[in-house]
Amino acid sequence: MARVISVCLPMWPIDRLRRAGPTPSAETPLILSGRIGNRRVVTAACEAARALGLLPGMPVTKAQAMVPDLQVLAEDTEADLASLERLALWLMQCIAPIVAVDPPDGVVIDATGTAHLHGGEAAMLEALLGRLTLSGVTVRLALAETWGAAHALARHTGPLTIAPDGTARDMLAPLPLAALRLAPATVRGLQDMGFQTIGDLMAIPRAPLTRRFGPEVRRRLDQALGASGEPIDPLRPTGLATTRRAFAEPIGAAETIARYIGKLARDLCRQLEERGLGARRLDLICWRVDNHAQPVRVGLAAPQRDPARLTRLLCDKIPTIDPGFGIEIMSLTATLAEPLAPRQASSPLEPAAPDVSGLVDVLANRVGARAIFRMAPVASEVPERSVTRVAPLTEIAEGWPDHWPRPARLLPRPEPIETLALLPDHPPSWIAWRGTRHRVARADGPERIFGEWWKREAETQAVRDYFRIEDTEGRRFWIFRQGDGEDRATGSMSWFLHGVFG
């Protein structure tokens, strides 16, 4: 089932201006003016202006009379569209391979088969909403089965809406007629006849509507409900390495798809070699005879232009491709490429360095790139801050500190324990952790760690005393006391378990 994201940007002209350069603050009323015939009208208004009753379509002279200190700037539709295309290209890099501009205030994304790479549909939309909001862009998102349904939900429901499979009809029913992307004159005509919501149109035969209003009402309703196709023409930046095959007869067998993937990969690698590049991300798009696109995206940990490796990664995704009644066009594009100089694979004098990038690529494309990582040390004495996640093939310059033993398993956060110990420097005689009591047979410590006072004032006097303990059954734990055992200002004197050895 197709899954489409509609990105609605209701304040895009205003947001673009404020992101581009110095403009009045958000508290200062700001409108953009344009011309409709000989009339100067408001085409966009910021939140402060809308709160004062200034709305798009209002004459500029009336708006200036209502708000004397109003800031008026001329609209620039060409700059708005160019900036919207740049945003769409960024979304293509971050979310999915099929992205198109939905002017004047939106972007549409075919996210079919890509949600698992971002942790699921909800996590994908929440991350996208957060990144755009932090960038100063007002945004509303909706995910549905069709472009029409997602477009309607994004503009007439909450800031983040997900329509599960099979629920588009029920979620569209209460929305107003304008959500179907109909012309204003058509909407007014339908309202004059007593229709107010999309559900009202679903309940009547299509023939009378077509005779009265033409085929547009039926077409938009069918597109929203999935009864009629609405292909998304993907946006592509110029200069990308790409190759394409069209078939006289549609193909559908997995073996045939794999064979042509190999041919596309060889053609693409020749282009990359001519440019001295290696692919970091590949987008395979299979266009079916019903104009529905089946996108496949794979990423690579390092630049590559080995046809065999690229073919293997793409062929692993064949089970996710639904050929329907047949595929008539296949295209393969390196949407992300980096310089790759020729290098000698092996030498009689020096053994080839082990290459795990192939394994990383296979795992990352199966479970998502964020699930594959390695740990790197960070210059911090606080244990939970002394490690971070990095990409699997990242070179780590610093080594791990070895002046003090550290547990093999560090808990995500210290867990409180019950214990009995003499203050200030004695280890505990027993601990109780997760409902189990452990008698301490031997211990080593304390190792004192101070808070990072140069980062947070709250840690100016913070102290931890760490002990390595072993119970009577040979289990070894890493525990600490919050505080120096004497002064309450240094900590609560509570005990915590932070890691497990072995």
KENU-967033 format. One record per residue (C-alpha): y, x, z; residue in one letter. Coordinates in Angstrom, 1 decimal. Example, Ala and Ser with C-alpha at 12.3 -4.5 7.8 and 13.67 -1.06 7.14 Angstrom:
BEGIN
<site <-4.5, 12.3, 7.8>, 'a'>
<site <-1.1, 13.7, 7.1>, 's'>
//
This chain:
BEGIN
<site <0.0, 0.0, 0.0>, 'm'>
<site <3.4, 1.3, -0.9>, 'a'>
<site <5.9, 2.1, 1.8>, 'r'>
<site <9.6, 2.3, 1.0>, 'v'>
<site <12.5, 3.4, 3.1>, 'i'>
<site <16.0, 2.0, 2.5>, 's'>
<site <18.8, 4.2, 3.9>, 'v'>
<site <21.9, 2.0, 4.3>, 'c'>
<site <25.3, 3.8, 4.9>, 'l'>
<site <27.8, 1.0, 5.5>, 'p'>
<site <30.7, 3.4, 6.3>, 'm'>
<site <29.9, 6.0, 3.7>, 'w'>
<site <33.4, 6.5, 2.1>, 'p'>
<site <34.9, 6.8, 5.6>, 'i'>
<site <32.2, 9.1, 6.9>, 'd'>
<site <32.4, 11.3, 3.8>, 'r'>
<site <36.1, 11.8, 4.2>, 'l'>
<site <35.9, 12.6, 7.9>, 'r'>
<site <33.1, 15.1, 7.2>, 'r'>
<site <34.9, 16.7, 4.3>, 'a'>
<site <38.1, 17.7, 6.1>, 'g'>
<site <40.8, 16.9, 8.7>, 'p'>
<site <41.4, 13.2, 8.9>, 't'>
<site <42.7, 10.9, 11.6>, 'p'>
<site <40.5, 10.5, 14.7>, 's'>
<site <38.1, 7.7, 15.1>, 'a'>
<site <40.6, 5.8, 17.3>, 'e'>
<site <43.2, 5.8, 14.5>, 't'>
<site <42.9, 2.8, 12.1>, 'p'>
<site <42.0, 4.0, 8.6>, 'l'>
<site <41.4, 2.1, 5.4>, 'i'>
<site <40.7, 3.1, 1.8>, 'l'>
<site <42.5, 1.3, -1.0>, 's'>
<site <41.5, 0.5, -4.5>, 'g'>
<site <42.5, -1.8, -7.4>, 'r'>
<site <41.1, -5.0, -8.6>, 'i'>
<site <43.2, -5.9, -11.6>, 'g'>
<site <46.8, -5.5, -10.5>, 'n'>
<site <46.0, -6.0, -6.8>, 'r'>
<site <45.6, -3.2, -4.2>, 'r'>
<site <42.9, -4.2, -1.8>, 'v'>
<site <41.0, -2.7, 1.1>, 'v'>
<site <37.7, -1.2, -0.1>, 't'>
<site <36.6, 0.4, 3.2>, 'a'>
<site <37.8, 0.2, 6.8>, 'a'>
<site <36.8, 2.3, 9.8>, 'c'>
<site <35.5, 0.7, 13.0>, 'e'>
<site <39.0, 0.8, 14.6>, 'a'>
<site <40.5, -1.0, 11.7>, 'a'>
<site <37.7, -3.6, 11.6>, 'r'>
<site <38.3, -4.3, 15.3>, 'a'>
<site <41.9, -5.2, 14.4>, 'l'>
<site <40.7, -7.7, 11.7>, 'g'>
<site <41.1, -5.4, 8.7>, 'l'>
<site <38.2, -6.1, 6.3>, 'l'>
<site <37.2, -5.0, 2.8>, 'p'>
<site <38.8, -7.3, 0.2>, 'g'>
<site <42.0, -7.9, 2.1>, 'm'>
<site <45.3, -7.0, 0.3>, 'p'>
<site <46.6, -3.7, 1.4>, 'v'>
<site <50.1, -5.1, 2.0>, 't'>
<site <48.7, -7.7, 4.5>, 'k'>
<site <46.8, -4.9, 6.3>, 'a'>
<site <49.9, -2.8, 6.6>, 'q'>
<site <51.8, -5.8, 7.9>, 'a'>
<site <49.2, -6.4, 10.6>, 'm'>
<site <48.9, -2.8, 11.7>, 'v'>
<site <52.2, -0.8, 11.2>, 'p'>
<site <50.7, 2.6, 12.0>, 'd'>
<site <47.8, 2.1, 9.6>, 'l'>
<site <46.5, 5.2, 7.7>, 'q'>
<site <45.9, 4.3, 4.0>, 'v'>
<site <44.0, 6.7, 1.7>, 'l'>
<site <43.0, 6.2, -1.9>, 'a'>
<site <39.3, 5.6, -2.6>, 'e'>
<site <37.4, 8.2, -4.6>, 'd'>
<site <34.3, 6.5, -6.0>, 't'>
<site <33.2, 9.5, -8.0>, 'e'>
<site <33.3, 11.8, -4.9>, 'a'>
<site <31.4, 9.2, -2.9>, 'd'>
<site <28.7, 9.0, -5.5>, 'l'>
<site <28.4, 12.8, -5.9>, 'a'>
<site <28.2, 13.2, -2.1>, 's'>
<site <25.5, 10.4, -2.0>, 'l'>
<site <23.5, 12.3, -4.6>, 'e'>
<site <23.7, 15.5, -2.5>, 'r'>
<site <22.4, 13.5, 0.5>, 'l'>
<site <19.6, 12.1, -1.6>, 'a'>
<site <18.6, 15.7, -2.6>, 'l'>
<site <18.5, 16.7, 1.0>, 'w'>
<site <16.3, 13.7, 1.9>, 'l'>
<site <14.0, 14.7, -0.9>, 'm'>
<site <13.5, 18.1, 0.7>, 'q'>
<site <13.0, 16.6, 4.2>, 'c'>
<site <11.1, 13.3, 3.8>, 'i'>
<site <9.4, 12.6, 0.5>, 'a'>
<site <9.3, 13.6, -3.2>, 'p'>
<site <10.5, 10.3, -4.7>, 'i'>
<site <14.2, 9.7, -3.7>, 'v'>
<site <16.9, 7.9, -5.6>, 'a'>
<site <20.5, 6.9, -5.1>, 'v'>
<site <21.0, 3.2, -4.3>, 'd'>
<site <24.8, 2.9, -4.9>, 'p'>
<site <27.3, 2.2, -3.6>, 'p'>
<site <26.1, 2.7, 0.0>, 'd'>
<site <22.5, 3.7, 0.1>, 'g'>
<site <19.5, 5.8, -0.7>, 'v'>
<site <15.9, 4.6, -1.4>, 'v'>
<site <12.8, 6.7, -0.5>, 'i'>
<site <9.2, 6.1, -1.6>, 'd'>
<site <7.5, 7.4, 1.5>, 'a'>
<site <4.0, 6.3, 0.5>, 't'>
<site <1.4, 8.7, 2.0>, 'g'>
<site <3.9, 11.0, 3.7>, 't'>
<site <4.3, 9.4, 7.2>, 'a'>
<site <1.5, 11.5, 8.7>, 'h'>
<site <3.3, 14.7, 7.9>, 'l'>
<site <6.2, 13.5, 10.2>, 'h'>
<site <4.1, 12.2, 13.1>, 'g'>
<site <3.9, 8.6, 11.9>, 'g'>
<site <6.3, 6.0, 10.5>, 'e'>
<site <8.2, 5.4, 13.7>, 'a'>
<site <8.7, 9.1, 14.5>, 'a'>
<site <9.8, 9.7, 10.9>, 'm'>
<site <12.5, 7.1, 11.0>, 'l'>
<site <13.7, 8.0, 14.5>, 'e'>
<site <14.0, 11.7, 13.5>, 'a'>
<site <15.9, 10.7, 10.3>, 'l'>
<site <18.2, 8.3, 12.2>, 'l'>
<site <18.9, 11.0, 14.8>, 'g'>
<site <19.7, 13.7, 12.3>, 'r'>
<site <22.1, 11.5, 10.3>, 'l'>
<site <23.8, 10.2, 13.4>, 't'>
<site <24.4, 13.7, 14.8>, 'l'>
<site <25.9, 14.6, 11.4>, 's'>
<site <28.5, 11.9, 11.9>, 'g'>
<site <27.0, 9.4, 9.5>, 'v'>
<site <26.7, 5.7, 10.3>, 't'>
<site <23.2, 4.7, 9.2>, 'v'>
<site <20.8, 1.8, 9.2>, 'r'>
<site <17.1, 2.3, 8.2>, 'l'>
<site <14.3, 0.0, 7.2>, 'a'>
<site <10.7, 0.6, 6.1>, 'l'>
<site <8.9, -2.1, 4.2>, 'a'>
<site <6.3, -2.6, 1.3>, 'e'>
<site <9.0, -3.0, -1.4>, 't'>
<site <12.4, -1.6, -2.3>, 'w'>
<site <13.9, -5.2, -2.2>, 'g'>
<site <12.5, -5.9, 1.2>, 'a'>
<site <13.6, -2.6, 2.7>, 'a'>
<site <17.0, -3.0, 1.2>, 'h'>
<site <17.4, -6.5, 2.7>, 'a'>
<site <16.1, -5.5, 6.2>, 'l'>
<site <18.3, -2.4, 6.3>, 'a'>
<site <21.5, -4.4, 5.7>, 'r'>
<site <20.8, -7.5, 7.7>, 'h'>
<site <18.7, -6.5, 10.8>, 't'>
<site <18.9, -3.8, 13.4>, 'g'>
<site <19.7, -0.1, 12.9>, 'p'>
<site <15.9, 0.7, 12.6>, 'l'>
<site <13.4, -1.8, 11.3>, 't'>
<site <9.8, -1.3, 10.4>, 'i'>
<site <8.0, -4.1, 8.6>, 'a'>
<site <4.2, -3.7, 8.9>, 'p'>
<site <2.0, -4.3, 5.9>, 'd'>
<site <1.8, -8.0, 5.1>, 'g'>
<site <4.8, -9.1, 7.1>, 't'>
<site <7.6, -8.8, 4.5>, 'a'>
<site <7.6, -12.6, 3.7>, 'r'>
<site <8.0, -13.6, 7.3>, 'd'>
<site <10.7, -11.0, 8.0>, 'm'>
<site <12.7, -11.9, 4.9>, 'l'>
<site <12.6, -15.6, 5.4>, 'a'>
<site <15.5, -15.9, 8.0>, 'p'>
<site <17.8, -13.5, 6.1>, 'l'>
<site <20.8, -14.8, 4.1>, 'p'>
<site <20.7, -15.1, 0.4>, 'l'>
<site <23.0, -12.1, -0.1>, 'a'>
<site <20.1, -9.9, 1.1>, 'a'>
<site <18.4, -10.4, -2.3>, 'l'>
<site <21.0, -8.3, -4.1>, 'r'>
<site <22.3, -11.3, -6.1>, 'l'>
<site <25.7, -11.6, -7.7>, 'a'>
<site <28.3, -13.2, -5.4>, 'p'>
<site <28.8, -16.1, -7.8>, 'a'>
<site <25.0, -16.8, -7.8>, 't'>
<site <25.0, -16.8, -4.0>, 'v'>
<site <27.9, -19.2, -3.9>, 'r'>
<site <26.1, -21.5, -6.3>, 'g'>
<site <22.9, -21.5, -4.3>, 'l'>
<site <24.8, -22.2, -1.1>, 'q'>
<site <26.6, -25.2, -2.8>, 'd'>
<site <23.1, -26.6, -3.5>, 'm'>
<site <22.2, -26.3, 0.2>, 'g'>
<site <20.2, -23.0, 0.2>, 'f'>
<site <21.2, -20.7, 3.1>, 'q'>
<site <18.3, -18.3, 3.7>, 't'>
<site <15.6, -16.5, 1.6>, 'i'>
<site <13.0, -18.8, 3.2>, 'g'>
<site <14.7, -21.8, 1.6>, 'd'>
<site <14.2, -20.3, -1.9>, 'l'>
<site <10.5, -19.4, -1.1>, 'm'>
<site <9.7, -23.1, -0.4>, 'a'>
<site <10.7, -24.5, -3.8>, 'i'>
<site <9.3, -24.1, -7.4>, 'p'>
<site <10.8, -21.3, -9.5>, 'r'>
<site <11.3, -23.3, -12.7>, 'a'>
<site <14.3, -25.4, -11.6>, 'p'>
<site <16.0, -22.2, -10.2>, 'l'>
<site <15.4, -20.4, -13.4>, 't'>
<site <16.9, -23.3, -15.5>, 'r'>
<site <19.9, -23.5, -13.2>, 'r'>
<site <20.7, -19.8, -12.4>, 'f'>
<site <18.7, -17.8, -15.0>, 'g'>
<site <15.8, -15.3, -14.3>, 'p'>
<site <17.8, -13.1, -11.9>, 'e'>
<site <17.0, -15.2, -8.8>, 'v'>
<site <13.3, -15.3, -9.5>, 'r'>
<site <13.2, -11.6, -10.4>, 'r'>
<site <14.9, -10.5, -7.2>, 'r'>
<site <12.7, -12.7, -5.1>, 'l'>
<site <9.5, -11.4, -6.7>, 'd'>
<site <10.7, -7.8, -6.3>, 'q'>
<site <11.3, -8.3, -2.6>, 'a'>
<site <7.9, -10.0, -2.1>, 'l'>
<site <6.0, -7.4, -4.2>, 'g'>
<site <5.0, -9.9, -6.9>, 'a'>
<site <7.0, -7.9, -9.5>, 's'>
<site <7.3, -4.1, -9.7>, 'g'>
<site <10.5, -2.2, -9.2>, 'e'>
<site <9.9, 1.5, -10.0>, 'p'>
<site <12.1, 4.2, -8.3>, 'i'>
<site <13.4, 6.7, -10.8>, 'd'>
<site <13.3, 9.9, -8.7>, 'p'>
<site <16.4, 12.1, -8.5>, 'l'>
<site <15.8, 15.7, -9.6>, 'r'>
<site <18.2, 18.7, -9.3>, 'p'>
<site <18.7, 20.8, -12.4>, 't'>
<site <16.9, 24.1, -12.8>, 'g'>
<site <13.6, 23.2, -11.0>, 'l'>
<site <10.4, 24.6, -12.4>, 'a'>
<site <8.5, 21.5, -13.6>, 't'>
<site <5.8, 20.5, -16.0>, 't'>
<site <4.6, 17.1, -17.2>, 'r'>
<site <1.6, 15.6, -19.1>, 'r'>
<site <1.5, 12.2, -20.8>, 'a'>
<site <-1.9, 10.7, -21.7>, 'f'>
<site <-2.6, 8.6, -24.8>, 'a'>
<site <-5.3, 6.8, -22.7>, 'e'>
<site <-4.8, 6.2, -19.0>, 'p'>
<site <-7.0, 8.3, -16.7>, 'i'>
<site <-8.5, 7.3, -13.3>, 'g'>
<site <-11.6, 9.4, -12.5>, 'a'>
<site <-11.2, 12.0, -9.7>, 'a'>
<site <-12.7, 14.7, -11.9>, 'e'>
<site <-10.2, 14.0, -14.7>, 't'>
<site <-7.3, 14.0, -12.3>, 'i'>
<site <-8.5, 17.4, -10.9>, 'a'>
<site <-8.9, 18.9, -14.4>, 'r'>
<site <-5.3, 18.0, -15.3>, 'y'>
<site <-4.0, 19.2, -12.0>, 'i'>
<site <-5.4, 22.6, -12.8>, 'g'>
<site <-3.7, 22.6, -16.2>, 'k'>
<site <-0.3, 21.5, -14.6>, 'l'>
<site <-0.7, 24.2, -12.0>, 'a'>
<site <-1.3, 26.9, -14.6>, 'r'>
<site <1.8, 25.8, -16.6>, 'd'>
<site <3.9, 25.7, -13.5>, 'l'>
<site <2.8, 29.2, -12.3>, 'c'>
<site <3.8, 30.6, -15.7>, 'r'>
<site <7.3, 29.3, -15.3>, 'q'>
<site <7.5, 30.6, -11.8>, 'l'>
<site <6.3, 34.0, -12.9>, 'e'>
<site <9.0, 34.2, -15.6>, 'e'>
<site <11.6, 33.4, -13.0>, 'r'>
<site <10.2, 35.8, -10.4>, 'g'>
<site <9.7, 32.9, -7.9>, 'l'>
<site <6.9, 31.5, -5.8>, 'g'>
<site <6.4, 27.9, -4.8>, 'a'>
<site <6.9, 26.8, -1.2>, 'r'>
<site <6.6, 23.1, -1.8>, 'r'>
<site <5.0, 21.2, -4.7>, 'l'>
<site <5.5, 17.5, -5.6>, 'd'>
<site <2.8, 15.9, -7.8>, 'l'>
<site <3.8, 12.4, -9.1>, 'i'>
<site <1.2, 10.2, -10.9>, 'c'>
<site <2.8, 7.3, -12.8>, 'w'>
<site <0.4, 4.4, -13.2>, 'r'>
<site <0.4, 1.9, -16.1>, 'v'>
<site <2.1, -0.6, -13.9>, 'd'>
<site <5.1, 1.8, -13.3>, 'n'>
<site <4.1, 2.4, -9.8>, 'h'>
<site <4.3, 6.1, -8.7>, 'a'>
<site <1.7, 7.8, -6.6>, 'q'>
<site <3.4, 10.9, -5.0>, 'p'>
<site <1.6, 13.8, -3.4>, 'v'>
<site <3.5, 16.6, -1.5>, 'r'>
<site <2.0, 19.9, -0.4>, 'v'>
<site <3.7, 22.7, 1.4>, 'g'>
<site <2.9, 26.4, 1.5>, 'l'>
<site <3.4, 28.8, 4.4>, 'a'>
<site <4.5, 31.6, 2.0>, 'a'>
<site <5.7, 31.7, -1.6>, 'p'>
<site <2.7, 31.5, -4.0>, 'q'>
<site <2.1, 31.2, -7.7>, 'r'>
<site <-1.7, 31.5, -7.7>, 'd'>
<site <-3.0, 28.6, -9.9>, 'p'>
<site <-6.3, 28.5, -8.1>, 'a'>
<site <-4.8, 28.1, -4.7>, 'r'>
<site <-2.2, 25.5, -5.8>, 'l'>
<site <-4.9, 23.6, -7.6>, 't'>
<site <-7.2, 23.6, -4.5>, 'r'>
<site <-4.4, 22.3, -2.3>, 'l'>
<site <-3.4, 19.5, -4.7>, 'l'>
<site <-7.0, 18.5, -5.4>, 'c'>
<site <-7.6, 18.0, -1.6>, 'd'>
<site <-5.1, 15.2, -1.9>, 'k'>
<site <-6.9, 13.3, -4.7>, 'i'>
<site <-8.5, 10.8, -2.3>, 'p'>
<site <-4.9, 9.7, -1.3>, 't'>
<site <-4.1, 8.8, -5.0>, 'i'>
<site <-4.7, 5.2, -6.0>, 'd'>
<site <-5.0, 5.3, -9.9>, 'p'>
<site <-5.0, 1.5, -10.1>, 'g'>
<site <-5.6, 0.5, -13.7>, 'f'>
<site <-5.0, 4.1, -14.8>, 'g'>
<site <-2.5, 7.0, -14.7>, 'i'>
<site <-0.5, 7.6, -17.9>, 'e'>
<site <1.9, 10.4, -16.8>, 'i'>
<site <1.5, 13.3, -14.3>, 'm'>
<site <4.3, 15.6, -13.4>, 's'>
<site <4.2, 18.7, -11.1>, 'l'>
<site <7.4, 20.2, -9.7>, 't'>
<site <8.2, 23.1, -7.4>, 'a'>
<site <10.9, 21.4, -5.4>, 't'>
<site <11.2, 24.4, -3.1>, 'l'>
<site <10.8, 28.0, -4.4>, 'a'>
<site <11.6, 31.5, -3.2>, 'e'>
<site <11.7, 34.9, -4.7>, 'p'>
<site <8.3, 36.5, -5.1>, 'l'>
<site <8.0, 40.0, -6.4>, 'a'>
<site <4.7, 41.2, -7.9>, 'p'>
<site <2.6, 43.2, -5.5>, 'r'>
<site <-0.7, 45.1, -5.5>, 'q'>
<site <-3.5, 43.0, -4.0>, 'a'>
<site <-5.7, 46.0, -2.9>, 's'>
<site <-5.9, 49.8, -3.1>, 's'>
<site <-8.8, 52.2, -2.9>, 'p'>
<site <-6.9, 54.2, -0.2>, 'l'>
<site <-5.6, 51.3, 1.9>, 'e'>
<site <-7.6, 48.2, 2.8>, 'p'>
<site <-6.0, 44.9, 2.0>, 'a'>
<site <-4.2, 43.2, 4.9>, 'a'>
<site <-5.9, 40.0, 6.1>, 'p'>
<site <-4.2, 37.0, 4.5>, 'd'>
<site <-4.5, 33.8, 6.6>, 'v'>
<site <-1.8, 31.9, 4.6>, 's'>
<site <-4.5, 30.0, 2.7>, 'g'>
<site <-6.0, 28.7, 5.9>, 'l'>
<site <-2.6, 27.8, 7.2>, 'v'>
<site <-1.8, 25.9, 4.0>, 'd'>
<site <-5.0, 23.9, 4.2>, 'v'>
<site <-4.6, 22.9, 7.9>, 'l'>
<site <-0.8, 22.2, 7.5>, 'a'>
<site <-1.3, 19.8, 4.6>, 'n'>
<site <-4.1, 18.0, 6.5>, 'r'>
<site <-2.5, 17.5, 9.9>, 'v'>
<site <1.2, 18.2, 9.2>, 'g'>
<site <3.2, 21.4, 9.3>, 'a'>
<site <4.5, 20.8, 12.8>, 'r'>
<site <1.0, 20.8, 14.2>, 'a'>
<site <0.4, 24.4, 13.0>, 'i'>
<site <2.3, 27.1, 14.9>, 'f'>
<site <2.0, 30.3, 16.9>, 'r'>
<site <3.6, 31.3, 20.2>, 'm'>
<site <6.3, 34.0, 20.4>, 'a'>
<site <7.9, 35.6, 23.5>, 'p'>
<site <11.4, 34.8, 24.6>, 'v'>
<site <13.5, 37.0, 26.8>, 'a'>
<site <13.4, 34.9, 29.9>, 's'>
<site <12.0, 35.5, 33.4>, 'e'>
<site <11.5, 31.8, 34.0>, 'v'>
<site <7.8, 31.3, 32.8>, 'p'>
<site <8.3, 27.9, 31.0>, 'e'>
<site <11.2, 29.4, 29.0>, 'r'>
<site <9.5, 32.7, 28.1>, 's'>
<site <7.6, 31.3, 25.1>, 'v'>
<site <8.5, 29.3, 22.0>, 't'>
<site <6.8, 27.9, 19.0>, 'r'>
<site <7.4, 29.6, 15.6>, 'v'>
<site <5.9, 29.2, 12.1>, 'a'>
<site <2.4, 30.6, 11.7>, 'p'>
<site <3.3, 33.5, 9.6>, 'l'>
<site <6.5, 34.5, 11.4>, 't'>
<site <6.7, 38.2, 12.3>, 'e'>
<site <7.1, 38.8, 16.0>, 'i'>
<site <9.1, 41.9, 16.8>, 'a'>
<site <8.8, 41.9, 20.5>, 'e'>
<site <5.5, 42.3, 22.4>, 'g'>
<site <4.5, 40.2, 25.4>, 'w'>
<site <5.5, 41.6, 28.8>, 'p'>
<site <2.5, 43.0, 30.6>, 'd'>
<site <4.0, 44.3, 33.9>, 'h'>
<site <2.7, 41.2, 35.7>, 'w'>
<site <-0.5, 39.2, 34.9>, 'p'>
<site <0.1, 35.8, 33.4>, 'r'>
<site <-2.3, 32.9, 33.3>, 'p'>
<site <-4.2, 32.0, 30.0>, 'a'>
<site <-3.1, 28.4, 30.3>, 'r'>
<site <0.4, 27.5, 31.4>, 'l'>
<site <0.9, 23.8, 32.2>, 'l'>
<site <3.6, 21.9, 30.3>, 'p'>
<site <5.5, 21.5, 33.6>, 'r'>
<site <4.7, 22.6, 37.2>, 'p'>
<site <2.6, 20.0, 39.1>, 'e'>
<site <3.1, 19.5, 42.8>, 'p'>
<site <0.3, 20.4, 45.2>, 'i'>
<site <-0.4, 20.0, 48.8>, 'e'>
<site <-1.0, 23.2, 50.8>, 't'>
<site <-0.7, 25.0, 54.1>, 'l'>
<site <0.9, 28.5, 54.4>, 'a'>
<site <2.8, 30.6, 56.8>, 'l'>
<site <6.4, 31.3, 55.8>, 'l'>
<site <8.0, 33.2, 54.4>, 'p'>
<site <5.5, 35.6, 52.6>, 'd'>
<site <2.0, 34.4, 53.3>, 'h'>
<site <-0.2, 32.8, 50.6>, 'p'>
<site <-1.7, 29.4, 51.3>, 'p'>
<site <-5.1, 29.0, 53.0>, 's'>
<site <-5.9, 26.0, 50.8>, 'w'>
<site <-4.4, 23.8, 48.1>, 'i'>
<site <-5.0, 20.2, 47.0>, 'a'>
<site <-4.4, 19.6, 43.3>, 'w'>
<site <-5.2, 16.4, 41.3>, 'r'>
<site <-7.1, 15.0, 44.2>, 'g'>
<site <-9.4, 18.1, 44.7>, 't'>
<site <-9.1, 20.5, 47.6>, 'r'>
<site <-9.6, 24.2, 47.0>, 'h'>
<site <-10.1, 26.7, 49.8>, 'r'>
<site <-8.4, 30.0, 49.0>, 'v'>
<site <-10.7, 33.0, 49.2>, 'a'>
<site <-8.2, 35.7, 48.1>, 'r'>
<site <-4.6, 35.9, 46.9>, 'a'>
<site <-2.0, 38.3, 45.5>, 'd'>
<site <1.7, 38.0, 45.8>, 'g'>
<site <4.4, 37.0, 46.2>, 'p'>
<site <6.2, 37.8, 42.8>, 'e'>
<site <9.8, 36.6, 43.2>, 'r'>
<site <11.5, 35.1, 40.2>, 'i'>
<site <15.2, 34.2, 40.4>, 'f'>
<site <16.9, 31.4, 38.5>, 'g'>
<site <19.0, 32.2, 35.4>, 'e'>
<site <22.4, 31.8, 37.0>, 'w'>
<site <24.2, 32.9, 33.8>, 'w'>
<site <22.8, 29.8, 32.0>, 'k'>
<site <23.1, 27.1, 34.6>, 'r'>
<site <25.2, 27.0, 37.8>, 'e'>
<site <22.4, 25.0, 39.5>, 'a'>
<site <20.2, 28.0, 39.4>, 'e'>
<site <22.6, 30.4, 41.1>, 't'>
<site <20.6, 30.5, 44.3>, 'q'>
<site <17.2, 29.2, 42.9>, 'a'>
<site <14.2, 31.3, 43.9>, 'v'>
<site <10.5, 31.0, 43.1>, 'r'>
<site <7.7, 33.0, 44.9>, 'd'>
<site <4.6, 33.1, 42.7>, 'y'>
<site <1.0, 33.8, 44.0>, 'f'>
<site <-2.2, 34.4, 42.2>, 'r'>
<site <-5.0, 32.8, 44.2>, 'i'>
<site <-8.8, 32.5, 43.8>, 'e'>
<site <-10.8, 29.7, 45.5>, 'd'>
<site <-14.3, 30.1, 47.0>, 't'>
<site <-15.9, 29.0, 43.7>, 'e'>
<site <-14.1, 31.7, 41.6>, 'g'>
<site <-11.4, 29.5, 40.0>, 'r'>
<site <-8.1, 31.3, 39.8>, 'r'>
<site <-4.7, 29.6, 39.8>, 'f'>
<site <-1.0, 30.5, 39.5>, 'w'>
<site <1.1, 28.7, 42.2>, 'i'>
<site <4.6, 29.1, 43.5>, 'f'>
<site <6.8, 28.0, 46.3>, 'r'>
<site <10.3, 26.7, 45.4>, 'q'>
<site <12.5, 28.8, 47.7>, 'g'>
<site <12.4, 32.0, 49.5>, 'd'>
<site <10.7, 30.5, 52.6>, 'g'>
<site <13.8, 31.0, 54.8>, 'e'>
<site <16.9, 29.5, 53.3>, 'd'>
<site <16.8, 25.8, 52.2>, 'r'>
<site <19.7, 26.6, 49.7>, 'a'>
<site <17.3, 28.6, 47.6>, 't'>
<site <14.8, 25.7, 47.1>, 'g'>
<site <13.0, 22.7, 48.6>, 's'>
<site <10.1, 24.9, 49.9>, 'm'>
<site <7.7, 22.6, 48.0>, 's'>
<site <4.6, 24.1, 46.3>, 'w'>
<site <3.6, 23.7, 42.7>, 'f'>
<site <0.7, 24.8, 40.4>, 'l'>
<site <2.0, 26.3, 37.2>, 'h'>
<site <-1.0, 27.8, 35.4>, 'g'>
<site <-4.8, 28.5, 35.4>, 'v'>
<site <-6.4, 31.9, 34.7>, 'f'>
<site <-9.5, 32.2, 32.6>, 'g'>
//
